[in-house]
Amino acid sequence: MPLDRREGSLEMKRRDFNQQLQRSAIALALAPWTTAIALPTEEARVWLTNPFALGVASGRPRADSVVLWTRLLFSEEDRATTGGRALRVQVEVFADAALQQRVQKKEIITDDTRGHSVHVHVQHLQPSTDYWYRFRQGHALSAVGHTRTAPALNADVPQLRMALASCQHYEQGQYLAHQEIAQQKLDFVLFVGDYIYESSNPQYAVRQHNGEEPKTLSQYRERYEQYKRDPFLQAAHAAHPWVLMWDDHEVVNDYANDQDRKYTEPQQLLKRRAAAYQAYFEHQPLLLGPDANNPANMRLYDQLSWGKLADVWTLDCRQYRSPQACRDPVRGGGRMVVQCDELGDASRSMLGQEQERWLSAALSASKRTWKLVAQATQISSTSVPTPIGRSYWNDAWDGYPEARKRLLQTVVDAKLQNVVTLGGDVHCNVAAPLRLEPNNPLSPIVASEFVTTSITSRGLGDKPAAVIRESNADLLHYRSDERGYSLITVTPTQVRCDFRTTKFPAGSEPGLKTQASFVVKSGKAGPQVI
């Protein structure tokens, strides 16, 4: 069969799969599964309700492996007969959407110490290949998920296509962005933080969190359970592998290492952080969880290579950072600061010294066409003038200017081209050039930046957004009024960003549109509007 016919057939399978995906995800989330399916299993347990109600996911795509995830969730009736005892869960991996060509079958034992979560590192796969998978326990079957491996490290890759997403406050809108992401043809979803929110704001709530603000493992588990039940989020996970990084709300707003806004005693905050990190691991397709000897630590920063086309780094901007500069003595965390001498302290770091050294070495050594640096927040400046000097938001890179300069100096010293940073957190769509001296037209442009708006979380008001936009010449595009995600398409000649958006609150109008599109051309730093 000619190559184009095979590709056409695969594309039809993918399209049909994505069309069926939302129907199955919605049915799974909204209707208890009460009809037992007879399967020849060693543990022929009959479940009263579907234990796979949180869906399935895949992540960490490599040329020969992926990580598959699910978590068993018990009804009160099923828990009464199951308790917290260990259970065996099977996963099957197939080469076709019809589930006729099984390529692997594995069995994993899980128990209540890890929330009955299941993480399967499936290895010995083929590069650049689509796979489908499902889990089963006793008579219960999960929904079917789709994943895809990365290209071989030396492969000539014509394109990388991903969704850049961040900030999905459950209460502040519907997940329309995930509904569209599930239908897109993507290599993976790049999620850069605030998967859950620990906080609430009744003023903007269109639906309600269950329970109080999470501080314990059981409370964080409950919060993830609520988010994971959303059918559109389930569909996006089932459709594509995800590459994940956290930000602050997975623990508590504006936390920095072992400090929070309330000046909680560090050991107490680390205890909360350990619970939050455990819950994060239990609900995501990750390979490794918290450090057994120090559960408040969990290395998440990583590097993914996509053939010869791109290196992608995912950076942890919370766990190792220095506290925000010039914090309010009563209310810590993020705020606008002016005449703050701490900003010039070269010892302060957004990433921590070890992660900084790791990134600098990896960036300098990269030989791939594009260097994509994914991190949680905004690198370009949003400072505004005041009668006594510029005022800076101390929770983003503006609050860590010496660390920002070191990052960009690495690009200069290594004579790197085609460096594009990807961020989230600030609930704005941003396209900007990056200079050693922000907003100084005499300082050369050394890299490019795209920041995605939030999936649902409220953005800045029109007036403060306009002040920021007018006060920073580097901000080619800066809009905080709409919600959505960014579609990033990488080819050997350019990186394209399409800002896909809808009105706030998400769900108040059908579908998404393209707010704006920009490209970064190979060999020329700085986004250009299309």
Secondary structure, 3 states (H helix, E strand, C coil): CCHHHHHHHHHHHHHHHHHHHHHHHHHHHHCCCCCCCCCCCCCCCCCCCCCCCCCEEEEEEECCEEEEEEECCCCHHHHHHHCCCCEEEEEEEECCCCCCCEEEEEEEEECHHHCCEEEEEECCCCCCCEEEEEEEECCEECCCEEEECCCCCCCCCCCEEEEEECCCCHHHCCCHHHHHHHHCCCCEEEECCCCCCCCCCHHHCCCCCCCCCCCCHHHHHHHHHHHHCCHHHHHHHHHCEEEECCCCCCCCCCCECCECCCCCCHHHHHHHHHHHHHHHHHCCCCCCCCECCECCCCCCCEEEEECCCEEEEECCCCCCCCCCCCCCCCCCCCCEEECCHHHHCCCCCCCCHHHHHHHHHHHHHCCCCEEEEECCCCCCCCCEEECCEEEEECCCHHHCHHHHHHHHHHHHHCCCCCEEEEECCCCCEEEEEEECCCCCCCCCEEEEEEECCCCCCCCCCHHHHHHHHHHCCCCCEEECCEEEEEEEEECCCEEEEEEEEEECCCCCCCCCEEEEEEEEECCCCCCEEC
